[in-house]
Amino acid sequence: MNQTDKLPSAFECFRKMLGVLDFVVFEDADGTDEEILSAIPQALQPSSTIDIEKLRLLGRRCISDKEFFGDWYDLDGGQLLKLGRYRTSDGSELHNPILNTLDNVNITSGGGGLPEVGAGGQFAYAFSWTPYSLRARPSEVQTEFEEIRDFILPPLQTSEIFDWSNVRLPEVSDYFDAGADWWGVFLFSVYIPSLRRLTIIAGSTTD
């Protein structure tokens, strides 16, 4: 198993727009739990502590694409959503609008609930919503999301998605301390058997 830095440009664009998820990708992987556990520390910040045995004990669960993307994503249309009820400057009311339609919309009030911390899934939320907002237009966020989505989960390819997210992840690593209060803690492994490609995704932040 070898870590690769040859990633689509969308990963760098996501970093520049201040996305808070960390990605690390490995080639020639077998997708075993031992490989995944050895790969996860590479996705965390270098200064982070890590207790792999604690993570092993907390375990993981296999989830579907729908569970992985979560509530902030229209699986059929492939579109990110902005969950909640909002009022715009022209008096319109929006309910769970498609993010891609909000480029020139001035939202003046409103909001929505956030996912339960450590409950699992909700990759689309963690990708598109941060406490301080992404530095990009909604359509740009959607564009980079699509490129990253299609890289980690190529269309028509069988995948194995494991969700390691858990409210107790701060016991595993101090990387997860920031998000444990309210934004969330996220940890996924995505394996594509036909490509022997393993992607680790981690996320934790606060305001």
N, C-alpha and C positions, 0 to 999 in steps of 0.2 A: 504494500500500500504506500503510495507516494502522494504527498501534498502537491497541488498544482496552483500556480498563480496565473495560468492562462485562462482568464475568465472573460465573459462578455463585458463590454464597456459599461453596461448598466450598473454593474456592481460599484464601479468607481463613481459614476454619476450619483448613485444612491448615497454613497459616503459624502460626496460634496454637498448634497442637499440636506446633510445632517441627519440622515437616517440612523437609527440607534441599534439596528440589528447587526450582529457580527456573523459573517459567513466564512467557512473554511471548506475547501473541496479537496477530495482525495480520489486518485485514479488507481486502477488495479486493486480494488478493494473487494473483499468477500462479504462484507456486510454483517459480520458476526458481532455479537455483543462485545467481545473482547476488543475487536478493532474499533468499534464505536466508542467504547470507554477510553481507549487510548487516544482517540482523535478529539474528543470533547475538550480537553484542556487547551488545544490549539486555537479554539474559537474564543476563549476567554482572554481578557486583557493580561499581558505578561506579568503584571504585579499581583494578579489575583491568586488567592489560596485555592486549593482544590483537594477534596477528600473523595477519591474515586470509590472507595469501599462504601462510604455513606451513600453515594449515588447509586451504586449497585443494589444496596439494600432498599432504597426508595423505589427502584425499579422503573419500568416504562410500560407503555401500552401501545398496541398497534392501532392506528386510527385511519379513517378514510380520508380521501381528498376533501370531502365536505367538512369533516371535523377539523382538518388541518387549517383550511382557509377561514372557517368560522363565520360569524354573523355579519361581518363588515364586507362581505363579498357575495356577489350574485354569481353562483356557480354556473348557471345556464348561460348567462350573457357574458361571463368573464370580466365583469366590471367591479371595481372597488365601490363601496358604498360609504356614505357619511351618515351613520346611524343617528337618529334623533329627529326632533321637530325644530324647525328654524323659520325665522321671519326675515325677509329681505327688505332692502331700502325702498323697494317699490310696493311694499305691502303684501307681497306673495308669501304664502306659507308652504314650506317644504317638509315632506316626511320621508326620511331615509333616502335622500337624493343620491343619484349616481354621481360619484366624485367627478367624473370626466365632464359633467355638464356645468360645473361651477366656476369655470375660468373667469367669467366676467360678471359673476353674481356677488353682490355686496350683502353678506349676512350680517344683520344688526343685532340679532338676539337668538336665543335658543340653545339647545344642547341635548345630550342623551346620556344614557347610562353607559358605564364602562364594564368590560368583562370582569368576572370574579378573579382575583389574584390567585394564580396557581391552578386554576381549574382546567387548563389545557386548551389546545387548539388556538384559534384566533390569530393566525399568522397575518391575515390581511389587516387586522387592527394594528398589530405591532409594527407592521411595515409602514402604514400610512398615517398613523396618528401618534404624535409626540406631545409632551407638555408645552413645547415652545414652537411647534409647527415646523414642517419641512420647508426649506428654502426653495420652493419650486411651485409652479402653477399646478392645479389639480390634474390637468391633462398630461403634464410632464411626469407627475407621480404615477399615473396610470401607464404611461409608455414604459417607464423603467420597470414597473411592477411586472408587466407582461413579459418583458425580456428575461427577467430573473425567474419568474414563474416557469416559463417554458424551458429554461436551462435546468432548473433543479427537478422539474417534473415534466419531461418531454412528452408531448402529445403521443398517444397510442403506445406508450411504453409502460410495462408493468413496474410498479413501485412498491417499496416497503417504507412506510412512514411510521416512525416511533416517536411518541411524545413522552419526553422525560420531564415535562413541566410539573411542578409540585410546589405547594405553598411552603414546603420545608427546604427548598433549594438554597436559601441562605446558610443552612447548616452544611451544605456541600461546598460552597464557595462564597467569599465575600463579594464576588462579581454581582451576585443577585441581591445584595443588601438594598441597593437604591430602589429597585422596582417593587420590593416586597410590601411597601406601605400602601400604594394605590395603583400605580401605572400597570404593574404586572411583571412577572418573571416567565421567560420563555426558553425552552430548550427542546430542539427537534433534531432527529437524524432522518435523512431521506436517502434511500439506497435504490439505485436503478440497476437491477441484476444484469440486463443485457449489455450495459455500458460499463459495468463494474465501477460505478461512480457513487461515492458517498459524500453527502453534503451535511455539515453540521451547522445549525442555526441557533444562535443564542441572543437573548435580549433582556435588558434591565436598565431602567432609567428613572429619573424623578425630576421635579421642577426645581 
